[in-house]
Amino acid sequence: MYIRHNLGQTGEDIAEIYLVKKGYKIIERNFSCRQGEIDIIAKYKEEVVFIEVKTRTNKRYGEPIDAITYYKKKHILKSIKYYLYIRKLEDVFVRIDVIEVYQKKDGFLVNHIKGAISG
């Protein structure tokens, strides 16, 4: 469990660096509520972007995005709705992205899938 948690944390760090380089402003990381957790919340131009980060060392169990099951998606959407409600952000443009981070021998590979999850 600890190794997976550590890998996930590293993946989120890599994703944050990637996003900042692309011009995103990080608002919050690891927002947690009863409904679930949101890995990264960022602002890009006029959109609030909610990002789910999936990190893998190999594709043995499929692509990282495949780990976002129906139930995981449901929890993400509920968490986003709650976040928007408590921050009074009812009238903002929202996008939900997935960032896949692959750990390689010589570093990391990032695959940013914009609008990967719809509500």
N, CA, C and O atoms as CSV, one atom per row, in Angstrom:
chain,resi,resn,atom,element,x,y,z
A,1,MET,N,N,0.825,-1.202,0.000
A,1,MET,CA,C,0.000,0.000,0.000
A,1,MET,C,C,0.863,1.257,0.000
A,1,MET,O,O,0.595,2.187,-0.760
A,2,TYR,N,N,1.886,1.297,0.834
A,2,TYR,CA,C,2.725,2.488,0.931
A,2,TYR,C,C,3.419,2.794,-0.396
A,2,TYR,O,O,3.514,3.957,-0.788
A,3,ILE,N,N,3.901,1.767,-1.085
A,3,ILE,CA,C,4.588,1.966,-2.354
A,3,ILE,C,C,3.615,2.552,-3.383
A,3,ILE,O,O,3.970,3.477,-4.113
A,4,ARG,N,N,2.394,2.021,-3.443
A,4,ARG,CA,C,1.399,2.550,-4.374
A,4,ARG,C,C,1.041,3.990,-4.048
A,4,ARG,O,O,0.901,4.823,-4.944
A,5,HIS,N,N,0.894,4.283,-2.738
A,5,HIS,CA,C,0.580,5.652,-2.317
A,5,HIS,C,C,1.716,6.591,-2.719
A,5,HIS,O,O,1.472,7.689,-3.219
A,6,ASN,N,N,2.947,6.159,-2.501
A,6,ASN,CA,C,4.119,6.957,-2.845
A,6,ASN,C,C,4.179,7.202,-4.352
A,6,ASN,O,O,4.475,8.316,-4.785
A,7,LEU,N,N,3.901,6.177,-5.150
A,7,LEU,CA,C,3.885,6.310,-6.604
A,7,LEU,C,C,2.785,7.285,-7.034
A,7,LEU,O,O,3.003,8.123,-7.908
A,8,GLY,N,N,1.619,7.174,-6.426
A,8,GLY,CA,C,0.513,8.080,-6.742
A,8,GLY,C,C,0.850,9.520,-6.406
A,8,GLY,O,O,0.538,10.427,-7.177
A,9,GLN,N,N,1.483,9.736,-5.263
A,9,GLN,CA,C,1.897,11.086,-4.851
A,9,GLN,C,C,2.923,11.644,-5.828
A,9,GLN,O,O,2.858,12.815,-6.202
A,10,THR,N,N,3.870,10.805,-6.242
A,10,THR,CA,C,4.866,11.231,-7.222
A,10,THR,C,C,4.191,11.595,-8.542
A,10,THR,O,O,4.540,12.599,-9.163
A,11,GLY,N,N,3.233,10.787,-8.968
A,11,GLY,CA,C,2.488,11.072,-10.193
A,11,GLY,C,C,1.766,12.402,-10.126
A,11,GLY,O,O,1.749,13.151,-11.103
A,12,GLU,N,N,1.168,12.701,-8.980
A,12,GLU,CA,C,0.481,13.987,-8.809
A,12,GLU,C,C,1.473,15.144,-8.851
A,12,GLU,O,O,1.170,16.201,-9.404
A,13,ASP,N,N,2.655,14.949,-8.269
A,13,ASP,CA,C,3.691,15.988,-8.325
A,13,ASP,C,C,4.123,16.239,-9.769
A,13,ASP,O,O,4.269,17.387,-10.189
A,14,ILE,N,N,4.327,15.161,-10.525
A,14,ILE,CA,C,4.722,15.272,-11.936
A,14,ILE,C,C,3.615,15.984,-12.728
A,14,ILE,O,O,3.895,16.850,-13.557
A,15,ALA,N,N,2.359,15.611,-12.465
A,15,ALA,CA,C,1.219,16.230,-13.153
A,15,ALA,C,C,1.144,17.722,-12.840
A,15,ALA,O,O,0.872,18.530,-13.728
A,16,GLU,N,N,1.382,18.086,-11.595
A,16,GLU,CA,C,1.343,19.501,-11.222
A,16,GLU,C,C,2.433,20.288,-11.960
A,16,GLU,O,O,2.167,21.372,-12.479
A,17,ILE,N,N,3.629,19.763,-12.007
A,17,ILE,CA,C,4.725,20.426,-12.726
A,17,ILE,C,C,4.353,20.594,-14.195
A,17,ILE,O,O,4.548,21.664,-14.773
A,18,TYR,N,N,3.816,19.535,-14.796
A,18,TYR,CA,C,3.383,19.569,-16.193
A,18,TYR,C,C,2.336,20.673,-16.413
A,18,TYR,O,O,2.441,21.459,-17.354
A,19,LEU,N,N,1.327,20.719,-15.533
A,19,LEU,CA,C,0.246,21.696,-15.676
A,19,LEU,C,C,0.755,23.127,-15.554
A,19,LEU,O,O,0.376,23.993,-16.343
A,20,VAL,N,N,1.599,23.373,-14.584
A,20,VAL,CA,C,2.145,24.721,-14.390
A,20,VAL,C,C,2.931,25.154,-15.630
A,20,VAL,O,O,2.824,26.300,-16.066
A,21,LYS,N,N,3.717,24.240,-16.193
A,21,LYS,CA,C,4.471,24.557,-17.411
A,21,LYS,C,C,3.540,24.880,-18.579
A,21,LYS,O,O,3.909,25.647,-19.468
A,22,LYS,N,N,2.333,24.303,-18.585
A,22,LYS,CA,C,1.359,24.541,-19.650
A,22,LYS,C,C,0.489,25.776,-19.390
A,22,LYS,O,O,-0.391,26.095,-20.190
A,23,GLY,N,N,0.734,26.469,-18.274
A,23,GLY,CA,C,-0.001,27.699,-18.008
A,23,GLY,C,C,-1.190,27.570,-17.071
A,23,GLY,O,O,-1.963,28.517,-16.926
A,24,TYR,N,N,-1.350,26.428,-16.437
A,24,TYR,CA,C,-2.435,26.239,-15.478
A,24,TYR,C,C,-2.026,26.840,-14.133
A,24,TYR,O,O,-0.853,26.818,-13.761
A,25,LYS,N,N,-3.005,27.371,-13.416
A,25,LYS,CA,C,-2.772,27.866,-12.059
A,25,LYS,C,C,-3.388,26.843,-11.104
A,25,LYS,O,O,-4.595,26.604,-11.136
A,26,ILE,N,N,-2.569,26.255,-10.275
A,26,ILE,CA,C,-3.061,25.246,-9.334
A,26,ILE,C,C,-3.819,25.949,-8.209
A,26,ILE,O,O,-3.291,26.841,-7.546
A,27,ILE,N,N,-5.053,25.532,-8.013
A,27,ILE,CA,C,-5.898,26.100,-6.956
A,27,ILE,C,C,-5.790,25.260,-5.684
A,27,ILE,O,O,-5.662,25.783,-4.577
A,28,GLU,N,N,-5.845,23.948,-5.878
A,28,GLU,CA,C,-5.870,23.055,-4.719
A,28,GLU,C,C,-5.466,21.645,-5.138
A,28,GLU,O,O,-5.665,21.237,-6.282
A,29,ARG,N,N,-4.895,20.913,-4.190
A,29,ARG,CA,C,-4.562,19.505,-4.421
A,29,ARG,C,C,-5.206,18.660,-3.336
A,29,ARG,O,O,-5.332,19.080,-2.186
A,30,ASN,N,N,-5.602,17.480,-3.721
A,30,ASN,CA,C,-6.168,16.492,-2.804
A,30,ASN,C,C,-7.343,17.024,-1.989
A,30,ASN,O,O,-7.397,16.861,-0.770
A,31,PHE,N,N,-8.284,17.664,-2.686
A,31,PHE,CA,C,-9.514,18.093,-2.037
A,31,PHE,C,C,-10.297,16.849,-1.662
A,31,PHE,O,O,-10.588,16.006,-2.511
A,32,SER,N,N,-10.634,16.741,-0.398
A,32,SER,CA,C,-11.309,15.540,0.095
A,32,SER,C,C,-12.601,15.919,0.793
A,32,SER,O,O,-12.661,16.904,1.530
A,33,CYS,N,N,-13.635,15.122,0.551
A,33,CYS,CA,C,-14.924,15.305,1.208
A,33,CYS,C,C,-15.579,13.927,1.338
A,33,CYS,O,O,-15.012,12.918,0.921
A,34,ARG,N,N,-16.759,13.900,1.911
A,34,ARG,CA,C,-17.464,12.621,2.071
A,34,ARG,C,C,-17.696,11.908,0.748
A,34,ARG,O,O,-17.695,10.679,0.677
A,35,GLN,N,N,-17.895,12.698,-0.293
A,35,GLN,CA,C,-18.227,12.132,-1.595
A,35,GLN,C,C,-17.023,11.490,-2.285
A,35,GLN,O,O,-17.189,10.588,-3.106
A,36,GLY,N,N,-15.827,11.946,-1.961
A,36,GLY,CA,C,-14.627,11.406,-2.586
A,36,GLY,C,C,-13.480,12.390,-2.539
A,36,GLY,O,O,-13.412,13.241,-1.652
A,37,GLU,N,N,-12.571,12.270,-3.507
A,37,GLU,CA,C,-11.391,13.128,-3.538
A,37,GLU,C,C,-11.135,13.601,-4.969
A,37,GLU,O,O,-11.412,12.894,-5.938
A,38,ILE,N,N,-10.605,14.802,-5.069
A,38,ILE,CA,C,-10.181,15.347,-6.352
A,38,ILE,C,C,-8.683,15.582,-6.247
A,38,ILE,O,O,-8.224,16.284,-5.346
A,39,ASP,N,N,-7.921,14.998,-7.162
A,39,ASP,CA,C,-6.465,15.073,-7.074
A,39,ASP,C,C,-5.943,16.489,-7.240
A,39,ASP,O,O,-5.200,16.982,-6.390
A,40,ILE,N,N,-6.326,17.149,-8.328
A,40,ILE,CA,C,-5.844,18.506,-8.597
A,40,ILE,C,C,-7.001,19.353,-9.123
A,40,ILE,O,O,-7.780,18.917,-9.969
A,41,ILE,N,N,-7.090,20.570,-8.599
A,41,ILE,CA,C,-8.048,21.554,-9.107
A,41,ILE,C,C,-7.218,22.725,-9.600
A,41,ILE,O,O,-6.391,23.268,-8.867
A,42,ALA,N,N,-7.446,23.109,-10.852
A,42,ALA,CA,C,-6.641,24.164,-11.461
A,42,ALA,C,C,-7.531,25.121,-12.244
A,42,ALA,O,O,-8.688,24.827,-12.543
A,43,LYS,N,N,-6.964,26.256,-12.559
A,43,LYS,CA,C,-7.652,27.236,-13.410
A,43,LYS,C,C,-6.841,27.359,-14.686
A,43,LYS,O,O,-5.620,27.513,-14.653
A,44,TYR,N,N,-7.541,27.287,-15.813
A,44,TYR,CA,C,-6.901,27.470,-17.106
A,44,TYR,C,C,-7.794,28.372,-17.941
A,44,TYR,O,O,-8.909,28.002,-18.309
A,45,LYS,N,N,-7.291,29.544,-18.228
A,45,LYS,CA,C,-8.057,30.577,-18.925
A,45,LYS,C,C,-9.342,30.833,-18.139
A,45,LYS,O,O,-9.274,31.289,-16.997
A,46,GLU,N,N,-10.495,30.556,-18.711
A,46,GLU,CA,C,-11.768,30.829,-18.018
A,46,GLU,C,C,-12.387,29.579,-17.403
A,46,GLU,O,O,-13.523,29.625,-16.931
A,47,GLU,N,N,-11.665,28.470,-17.400
A,47,GLU,CA,C,-12.218,27.209,-16.908
A,47,GLU,C,C,-11.613,26.794,-15.570
A,47,GLU,O,O,-10.437,27.032,-15.295
A,48,VAL,N,N,-12.442,26.175,-14.760
A,48,VAL,CA,C,-11.955,25.468,-13.581
A,48,VAL,C,C,-11.816,24.017,-14.024
A,48,VAL,O,O,-12.780,23.401,-14.478
A,49,VAL,N,N,-10.617,23.485,-13.888
A,49,VAL,CA,C,-10.328,22.149,-14.392
A,49,VAL,C,C,-10.075,21.211,-13.207
A,49,VAL,O,O,-9.218,21.461,-12.360
A,50,PHE,N,N,-10.842,20.140,-13.179
A,50,PHE,CA,C,-10.688,19.105,-12.155
A,50,PHE,C,C,-9.918,17.961,-12.801
A,50,PHE,O,O,-10.299,17.466,-13.861
A,51,ILE,N,N,-8.836,17.546,-12.157
A,51,ILE,CA,C,-7.940,16.575,-12.776
A,51,ILE,C,C,-7.780,15.343,-11.894
A,51,ILE,O,O,-7.428,15.431,-10.718
A,52,GLU,N,N,-8.047,14.206,-12.497
A,52,GLU,CA,C,-7.803,12.907,-11.871
A,52,GLU,C,C,-6.474,12.405,-12.423
A,52,GLU,O,O,-6.288,12.327,-13.637
A,53,VAL,N,N,-5.557,12.067,-11.532
A,53,VAL,CA,C,-4.233,11.606,-11.939
A,53,VAL,C,C,-4.134,10.103,-11.681
A,53,VAL,O,O,-4.428,9.621,-10.587
A,54,LYS,N,N,-3.715,9.382,-12.708
A,54,LYS,CA,C,-3.506,7.933,-12.591
A,54,LYS,C,C,-2.070,7.636,-12.995
A,54,LYS,O,O,-1.640,7.991,-14.092
A,55,THR,N,N,-1.335,6.989,-12.110
A,55,THR,CA,C,0.078,6.707,-12.334
A,55,THR,C,C,0.298,5.205,-12.400
A,55,THR,O,O,-0.238,4.447,-11.592
A,56,ARG,N,N,1.089,4.792,-13.369
A,56,ARG,CA,C,1.372,3.368,-13.550
A,56,ARG,C,C,2.849,3.158,-13.896
A,56,ARG,O,O,3.518,4.045,-14.426
A,57,THR,N,N,3.324,1.973,-13.583
A,57,THR,CA,C,4.687,1.588,-13.966
A,57,THR,C,C,4.668,0.723,-15.222
A,57,THR,O,O,5.687,0.572,-15.896
A,58,ASN,N,N,3.500,0.155,-15.531
A,58,ASN,CA,C,3.370,-0.657,-16.752
A,58,ASN,C,C,1.884,-0.731,-17.133
A,58,ASN,O,O,1.023,-0.210,-16.424
A,59,LYS,N,N,1.606,-1.379,-18.253
A,59,LYS,CA,C,0.218,-1.484,-18.732
A,59,LYS,C,C,-0.362,-2.884,-18.505
A,59,LYS,O,O,-1.293,-3.294,-19.197
A,60,ARG,N,N,0.181,-3.596,-17.553
A,60,ARG,CA,C,-0.255,-4.965,-17.276
A,60,ARG,C,C,-1.769,-5.052,-17.053
A,60,ARG,O,O,-2.410,-6.012,-17.479
A,61,TYR,N,N,-2.325,-4.055,-16.392
A,61,TYR,CA,C,-3.760,-4.078,-16.100
A,61,TYR,C,C,-4.522,-3.071,-16.956
A,61,TYR,O,O,-5.614,-2.641,-16.584
A,62,GLY,N,N,-3.956,-2.696,-18.090
A,62,GLY,CA,C,-4.614,-1.753,-18.984
A,62,GLY,C,C,-4.065,-0.345,-18.848
A,62,GLY,O,O,-3.113,-0.089,-18.110
A,63,GLU,N,N,-4.691,0.547,-19.575
A,63,GLU,CA,C,-4.301,1.957,-19.525
A,63,GLU,C,C,-4.722,2.543,-18.172
A,63,GLU,O,O,-5.689,2.076,-17.570
A,64,PRO,N,N,-4.009,3.554,-17.699
A,64,PRO,CA,C,-4.389,4.159,-16.418
A,64,PRO,C,C,-5.831,4.662,-16.387
A,64,PRO,O,O,-6.511,4.539,-15.368
A,65,ILE,N,N,-6.294,5.227,-17.497
A,65,ILE,CA,C,-7.665,5.749,-17.529
A,65,ILE,C,C,-8.698,4.637,-17.309
A,65,ILE,O,O,-9.812,4.901,-16.856
A,66,ASP,N,N,-8.324,3.399,-17.629
A,66,ASP,CA,C,-9.239,2.267,-17.432
A,66,ASP,C,C,-9.561,2.033,-15.955
A,66,ASP,O,O,-10.541,1.363,-15.631
A,67,ALA,N,N,-8.740,2.582,-15.065
A,67,ALA,CA,C,-8.973,2.426,-13.625
A,67,ALA,C,C,-10.102,3.332,-13.132
A,67,ALA,O,O,-10.521,3.229,-11.979
A,68,ILE,N,N,-10.590,4.208,-13.992
A,68,ILE,CA,C,-11.701,5.080,-13.604
A,68,ILE,C,C,-12.998,4.356,-13.949
A,68,ILE,O,O,-13.524,4.465,-15.057
A,69,THR,N,N,-13.480,3.636,-12.992
A,69,THR,CA,C,-14.695,2.840,-13.157
A,69,THR,C,C,-15.936,3.741,-13.075
A,69,THR,O,O,-15.846,4.931,-12.774
A,70,TYR,N,N,-17.061,3.150,-13.344
A,70,TYR,CA,C,-18.339,3.851,-13.224
A,70,TYR,C,C,-18.482,4.458,-11.824
A,70,TYR,O,O,-18.903,5.607,-11.688
A,71,TYR,N,N,-18.134,3.696,-10.791
A,71,TYR,CA,C,-18.283,4.159,-9.409
A,71,TYR,C,C,-17.285,5.270,-9.078
A,71,TYR,O,O,-17.621,6.223,-8.375
A,72,LYS,N,N,-16.069,5.144,-9.581
A,72,LYS,CA,C,-15.060,6.192,-9.369
A,72,LYS,C,C,-15.525,7.491,-10.037
A,72,LYS,O,O,-15.414,8.566,-9.449
A,73,LYS,N,N,-16.041,7.389,-11.254
A,73,LYS,CA,C,-16.551,8.555,-11.970
A,73,LYS,C,C,-17.684,9.216,-11.181
A,73,LYS,O,O,-17.746,10.441,-11.073
A,74,LYS,N,N,-18.571,8.392,-10.634
A,74,LYS,CA,C,-19.690,8.893,-9.839
A,74,LYS,C,C,-19.189,9.683,-8.616
A,74,LYS,O,O,-19.721,10.746,-8.295
A,75,HIS,N,N,-18.168,9.153,-7.947
A,75,HIS,CA,C,-17.589,9.833,-6.782
A,75,HIS,C,C,-16.902,11.139,-7.199
A,75,HIS,O,O,-17.008,12.146,-6.499
A,76,ILE,N,N,-16.210,11.122,-8.320
A,76,ILE,CA,C,-15.549,12.334,-8.820
A,76,ILE,C,C,-16.598,13.411,-9.093
A,76,ILE,O,O,-16.438,14.554,-8.665
A,77,LEU,N,N,-17.667,13.053,-9.800
A,77,LEU,CA,C,-18.707,14.026,-10.133
A,77,LEU,C,C,-19.381,14.594,-8.882
A,77,LEU,O,O,-19.644,15.794,-8.811
A,78,LYS,N,N,-19.658,13.741,-7.902
A,78,LYS,CA,C,-20.268,14.213,-6.655
A,78,LYS,C,C,-19.321,15.144,-5.903
A,78,LYS,O,O,-19.751,16.150,-5.337
A,79,SER,N,N,-18.041,14.809,-5.900
A,79,SER,CA,C,-17.036,15.650,-5.226
A,79,SER,C,C,-16.946,17.015,-5.894
A,79,SER,O,O,-16.837,18.038,-5.218
A,80,ILE,N,N,-16.991,17.027,-7.223
A,80,ILE,CA,C,-16.931,18.290,-7.965
A,80,ILE,C,C,-18.152,19.139,-7.652
A,80,ILE,O,O,-18.025,20.336,-7.396
A,81,LYS,N,N,-19.326,18.534,-7.670
A,81,LYS,CA,C,-20.553,19.279,-7.355
A,81,LYS,C,C,-20.470,19.893,-5.955
A,81,LYS,O,O,-20.852,21.046,-5.752
A,82,TYR,N,N,-19.974,19.127,-5.009
A,82,TYR,CA,C,-19.832,19.619,-3.633
A,82,TYR,C,C,-18.820,20.766,-3.587
A,82,TYR,O,O,-19.071,21.790,-2.951
A,83,TYR,N,N,-17.691,20.597,-4.250
A,83,TYR,CA,C,-16.664,21.643,-4.279
A,83,TYR,C,C,-17.232,22.943,-4.852
A,83,TYR,O,O,-17.038,24.014,-4.278
A,84,LEU,N,N,-17.922,22.848,-5.966
A,84,LEU,CA,C,-18.505,24.029,-6.595
A,84,LEU,C,C,-19.524,24.695,-5.677
A,84,LEU,O,O,-19.605,25.922,-5.618
A,85,TYR,N,N,-20.296,23.887,-4.964
A,85,TYR,CA,C,-21.305,24.402,-4.038
A,85,TYR,C,C,-20.658,25.155,-2.872
A,85,TYR,O,O,-21.046,26.284,-2.572
A,86,ILE,N,N,-19.674,24.534,-2.217
A,86,ILE,CA,C,-19.098,25.181,-1.023
A,86,ILE,C,C,-18.235,26.393,-1.383
A,86,ILE,O,O,-18.041,27.286,-0.558
A,87,ARG,N,N,-17.724,26.425,-2.600
A,87,ARG,CA,C,-16.908,27.569,-3.041
A,87,ARG,C,C,-17.754,28.620,-3.781
A,87,ARG,O,O,-17.236,29.625,-4.268
A,88,LYS,N,N,-19.060,28.361,-3.851
A,88,LYS,CA,C,-20.011,29.261,-4.516
A,88,LYS,C,C,-19.571,29.556,-5.954
A,88,LYS,O,O,-19.502,30.712,-6.371
A,89,LEU,N,N,-19.283,28.513,-6.682
A,89,LEU,CA,C,-18.820,28.622,-8.069
A,89,LEU,C,C,-19.852,28.025,-9.033
A,89,LEU,O,O,-19.517,27.193,-9.875
A,90,GLU,N,N,-21.083,28.451,-8.901
A,90,GLU,CA,C,-22.148,27.879,-9.725
A,90,GLU,C,C,-22.049,28.278,-11.197
A,90,GLU,O,O,-22.449,27.505,-12.067
A,91,ASP,N,N,-21.530,29.457,-11.488
A,91,ASP,CA,C,-21.538,29.979,-12.857
A,91,ASP,C,C,-20.148,29.986,-13.493
A,91,ASP,O,O,-19.732,30.992,-14.067
A,92,VAL,N,N,-19.443,28.885,-13.392
A,92,VAL,CA,C,-18.111,28.796,-14.000
A,92,VAL,C,C,-18.093,27.679,-15.037
A,92,VAL,O,O,-18.876,26.732,-14.967
A,93,PHE,N,N,-17.198,27.808,-15.986
A,93,PHE,CA,C,-16.990,26.736,-16.956
A,93,PHE,C,C,-16.126,25.683,-16.289
A,93,PHE,O,O,-15.112,25.995,-15.666
A,94,VAL,N,N,-16.542,24.427,-16.429
A,94,VAL,CA,C,-15.857,23.322,-15.770
A,94,VAL,C,C,-15.438,22.290,-16.800
A,94,VAL,O,O,-16.164,22.007,-17.753
A,95,ARG,N,N,-14.257,21.737,-16.594
A,95,ARG,CA,C,-13.777,20.639,-17.437
A,95,ARG,C,C,-13.151,19.600,-16.519
A,95,ARG,O,O,-12.540,19.936,-15.504
A,96,ILE,N,N,-13.312,18.328,-16.890
A,96,ILE,CA,C,-12.734,17.248,-16.101
A,96,ILE,C,C,-11.730,16.505,-16.979
A,96,ILE,O,O,-12.088,15.912,-17.996
A,97,ASP,N,N,-10.478,16.551,-16.565
A,97,ASP,CA,C,-9.393,15.922,-17.310
A,97,ASP,C,C,-8.835,14.729,-16.550
A,97,ASP,O,O,-9.031,14.583,-15.344
A,98,VAL,N,N,-8.143,13.893,-17.283
A,98,VAL,CA,C,-7.369,12.802,-16.673
A,98,VAL,C,C,-5.936,12.970,-17.149
A,98,VAL,O,O,-5.681,13.197,-18.332
A,99,ILE,N,N,-5.020,12.857,-16.221
A,99,ILE,CA,C,-3.604,12.845,-16.583
A,99,ILE,C,C,-3.054,11.476,-16.220
A,99,ILE,O,O,-3.082,11.052,-15.064
A,100,GLU,N,N,-2.557,10.805,-17.239
A,100,GLU,CA,C,-1.908,9.511,-17.051
A,100,GLU,C,C,-0.405,9.769,-16.935
A,100,GLU,O,O,0.194,10.433,-17.781
A,101,VAL,N,N,0.184,9.232,-15.878
A,101,VAL,CA,C,1.626,9.361,-15.686
A,101,VAL,C,C,2.213,7.957,-15.705
A,101,VAL,O,O,1.834,7.098,-14.910
A,102,TYR,N,N,3.139,7.744,-16.623
A,102,TYR,CA,C,3.817,6.454,-16.744
A,102,TYR,C,C,5.237,6.605,-16.211
A,102,TYR,O,O,5.993,7.460,-16.672
A,103,GLN,N,N,5.592,5.774,-15.246
A,103,GLN,CA,C,6.964,5.786,-14.754
A,103,GLN,C,C,7.803,4.902,-15.665
A,103,GLN,O,O,7.501,3.726,-15.865
A,104,LYS,N,N,8.857,5.486,-16.210
A,104,LYS,CA,C,9.778,4.772,-17.093
A,104,LYS,C,C,11.133,4.668,-16.409
A,104,LYS,O,O,11.370,5.327,-15.397
A,105,LYS,N,N,12.010,3.858,-16.946
A,105,LYS,CA,C,13.355,3.722,-16.373
A,105,LYS,C,C,14.095,5.053,-16.336
A,105,LYS,O,O,14.832,5.340,-15.393
A,106,ASP,N,N,13.888,5.865,-17.380
A,106,ASP,CA,C,14.621,7.125,-17.492
A,106,ASP,C,C,13.779,8.353,-17.153
A,106,ASP,O,O,14.156,9.465,-17.523
A,107,GLY,N,N,12.661,8.189,-16.467
A,107,GLY,CA,C,11.836,9.331,-16.077
A,107,GLY,C,C,10.353,9.027,-16.159
A,107,GLY,O,O,9.918,7.913,-15.868
A,108,PHE,N,N,9.590,10.017,-16.553
A,108,PHE,CA,C,8.142,9.888,-16.591
A,108,PHE,C,C,7.599,10.366,-17.932
A,108,PHE,O,O,8.168,11.250,-18.572
A,109,LEU,N,N,6.498,9.769,-18.337
A,109,LEU,CA,C,5.781,10.166,-19.540
A,109,LEU,C,C,4.391,10.618,-19.105
A,109,LEU,O,O,3.720,9.930,-18.337
A,110,VAL,N,N,3.964,11.777,-19.599
A,110,VAL,CA,C,2.668,12.330,-19.210
A,110,VAL,C,C,1.738,12.336,-20.419
A,110,VAL,O,O,2.108,12.789,-21.502
A,111,ASN,N,N,0.521,11.825,-20.215
A,111,ASN,CA,C,-0.517,11.872,-21.243
A,111,ASN,C,C,-1.718,12.619,-20.669
A,111,ASN,O,O,-2.387,12.120,-19.765
A,112,HIS,N,N,-1.991,13.810,-21.190
A,112,HIS,CA,C,-3.071,14.666,-20.693
A,112,HIS,C,C,-4.296,14.478,-21.579
A,112,HIS,O,O,-4.266,14.796,-22.768
A,113,ILE,N,N,-5.365,13.965,-21.000
A,113,ILE,CA,C,-6.603,13.731,-21.737
A,113,ILE,C,C,-7.616,14.778,-21.279
A,113,ILE,O,O,-8.191,14.667,-20.196
A,114,LYS,N,N,-7.826,15.787,-22.110
A,114,LYS,CA,C,-8.723,16.884,-21.772
A,114,LYS,C,C,-10.176,16.453,-21.998
A,114,LYS,O,O,-10.506,15.815,-22.998
A,115,GLY,N,N,-11.032,16.821,-21.041
A,115,GLY,CA,C,-12.453,16.500,-21.155
A,115,GLY,C,C,-12.726,15.002,-21.135
A,115,GLY,O,O,-13.667,14.531,-21.774
A,116,ALA,N,N,-11.920,14.267,-20.418
A,116,ALA,CA,C,-12.005,12.798,-20.403
A,116,ALA,C,C,-13.260,12.278,-19.710
A,116,ALA,O,O,-13.753,11.197,-20.030
A,117,ILE,N,N,-13.764,13.047,-18.772
A,117,ILE,CA,C,-14.938,12.634,-18.017
A,117,ILE,C,C,-16.024,13.685,-18.217
A,117,ILE,O,O,-15.781,14.885,-18.082
A,118,SER,N,N,-17.206,13.220,-18.535
A,118,SER,CA,C,-18.324,14.160,-18.682
A,118,SER,C,C,-19.393,13.833,-17.645
A,118,SER,O,O,-19.518,12.697,-17.187
A,119,GLY,N,N,-20.143,14.841,-17.296
A,119,GLY,CA,C,-21.151,14.645,-16.272
A,119,GLY,C,C,-22.466,14.733,-16.846
A,119,GLY,O,O,-23.460,14.593,-16.134
